[in-house]
Amino acid sequence: MQSYILLGKLFVRLQKNNLALDYLNKAESLKDGIRECDSPPFPFEPENPSCSRKAPGKGRPARSLADKLAYEMNISYSSAYLQKGDISASLARIEAARRTAGIEDIAKVYQNLSIHYLYIGEMEQASSFCLKALELSGNMYEKSVIATNYAVILLEQGMYDSALAVCRRNLAYTNQTDVYHVRSNLYFVMSRIYEAQGLYKEALAYRRKEQEVLDSVYNKESEEKILQLNQEFATDKLLRDKELLETKFKLQEVENSRRNILVLLLALLFLIAISLIIIIARHLSRQRKANRHLKEEIVHVTEDSRKAMQSSKAEFDQTLDEKKRELTANTMYIAKMCDTANQILSEVHKLEPFCTKKESKVLLLNIQRQVASLTMEERGWNDFKLYFEQIHPSFFSRLNKAYPKLTAGENRLCAFLIMNLTTKEISALTNRSVRTVETAKFRLRKKLDIPKDTNILAFLWQFTEESSGS
């Protein structure tokens, strides 16, 4: 029951009145189990030697534990109901607390009655009960708290001078003690009094004093907390140092094991590196031998070709003509195949709106890629270039020597023009539009600086072996 009452008082101070009432209801449900007997000191408030209590046997019987608990519970009930605005319930609980209060508690009962009537705006009754509480109060701390409430009542009645006088008398006590929260409340009340009188400078000064008191309390609590944390830190540091030494010892053992393993791994890596160097050296040696053998074969074939050309000029011319015809036929075949592939690709594109499923879209995309691969790609160009250089072996070297900034695409266009292909045929071979090919030819003429009255084919023919020989 004591625990529930303490929790109820805590939540009243936090102004969480529903929670406070829940715990107080739990406490009240247990009151019938308390025996009516003498009890040890109640734990809510410490004994105060200045309190005007009468000891048991000297004028009054000792209060039972049930009465003490009932008093504390009803006082907390009244505060919770008052904060919730239930005036009648609050007043009923104050009356119930008065019936079980001891002599030392009467002042607190009158104080609660004073706060109750202050809350509902009945200032005369609030003032009367507050003065009774001051008269019956048994210690200076309690008197200081009640006097602060009395100053608030006088402020609400507009009796500013009287309120200030009460606050100043109260300050004389609080300045000699460490009752910081009472002093800060007094400064707050005095600030309100001066503010109500329109003396804003004085009001601001007392607000600053209030803040100074609160800051000093905070600093004092912070120093105590820092001292406690330093002590805890020192203890933790000793424990951490011990654990650190143990950890270092274990790590040293692990480090020694790792060092031995590392030495073995380095030795193994060194052996592997030596083996790789030997393998690479042998491979390079075989590669150099193969290259040398290939160069010898090329020289031999070149020499044989030269001898064959010298021995049979007619046979060479016949072979050259065959190569030209073969190149022309292959080129035209490729052009036709590219044109057909482009037609198929355009037809396949028409199927896209009808392919709604994912599988059909993937299949259509694969067909488009395969058809697009039938057009003139890098491999087809390399085959074409191989045939072309057999007929005109020095064309590209002479052309690039004269115009080194020509791109691969421009070299390719020059070869097609030497073959006397039309713009449409070149368009089919390169998978470009006719307009794009015409634009490329215009840019090529400009890059080669060919005069307008000069045929581009005649200009390019000068880089072939036939024209050079003639």
Buried (B, 14 or more C-beta within 10 A) or exposed (E): BBEBBBBBBBBBEEEBBEBBBBBBEBBBEBEEEBEEEEBEEBEBEEEBEEBEBEEEEEEEEBBBBBBBBBBBBBBBBBBBBBBBEBBEBBBBBBEBBBEBBBBBBBBBBBBBBBBBBBBBEEBEBBBBBBBBBBEBBBBBBBBBBBBBBBBBBBBBBEBBEBBBEBBEEBBEBBEEEEBBEBBBBBBBBBBBBBBBBEBEEBBEBBBEBBEEBBEEBEEEEEEEEEEEEEEEEEEEEEEEEEEEEEEEEEEEEEEEEEEEEEEEEEEEEEEEEEEEEEEEEEEEEEEEEEEEEEEEEEEEEEEEEEEEBEEEEEEBEEBBEEBBEEBBEBBBEBBEBBBEBBEBBEEBEEEEEEBEEEEEEEEBEEBBEEBBEBBBEEEBBEEBBEBBBBBBEEBBEBBBEEBEEBEEEBBBBBBBBBBEBEBEBBBBBBBBEEEBBEEBBEEBBEEBEBEEEEEBEEBBBEBBEEEEEE
